[in-house]
Amino acid sequence: MALITGTATQSFIQQPNTKFNPRYQIQVTTEDGVDHLFRKNINTEQPLLFNKHDELIQQEIPNGTKVTVKYHEHHIENKFGVYTFKELMAVRIDEEIEKVTFENCYEQ
């Protein structure tokens, strides 16, 4: 298993992304500006989600949240070449951002 830390976007941890192929996923941008996409098939166990105190939680992850992702890297080779697949195992929220609501938007 490997770990990567960065800023979360396009998080589908509690509910799978059903737009194309249903799956759990999260995209993480590291400090060097590289985007990493992690996915997990919905036919397997749901990825675990932890808070910064390593307690299991259930909530959505807003874009911009600082997270650490635990994943398993698979290398698949076929006639088109070698493909690297990052299987999502767990996510830890390291630093939450304030959720934007109607009441707090555009406050000075």
TANOR-V146147 format. One record per residue. N is the residue number from 0. PSI is psi in whole degrees, 0 to 359 (* if undefined). Layout:
n = <N;N>
psi = <PSI;PSI>
This chain:
n = <0;1;2;3;4;5;6;7;8;9;10;11;12;13;14;15;16;17;18;19;20;21;22;23;24;25;26;27;28;29;30;31;32;33;34;35;36;37;38;39;40;41;42;43;44;45;46;47;48;49;50;51;52;53;54;55;56;57;58;59;60;61;62;63;64;65;66;67;68;69;70;71;72;73;74;75;76;77;78;79;80;81;82;83;84;85;86;87;88;89;90;91;92;93;94;95;96;97;98;99;100;101;102;103;104;105;106;107>
psi = <149;162;147;141;140;201;128;140;161;56;125;75;316;320;133;154;119;13;314;272;117;126;157;145;161;141;134;130;123;172;332;7;9;131;136;131;128;136;157;134;141;347;0;184;145;142;147;147;127;153;183;350;13;33;137;134;167;109;166;154;111;149;139;353;138;125;162;130;133;129;164;127;128;140;122;130;133;191;345;351;200;132;135;125;127;104;121;128;311;158;136;129;114;324;114;152;158;129;132;126;173;320;324;2;144;26;142;*>
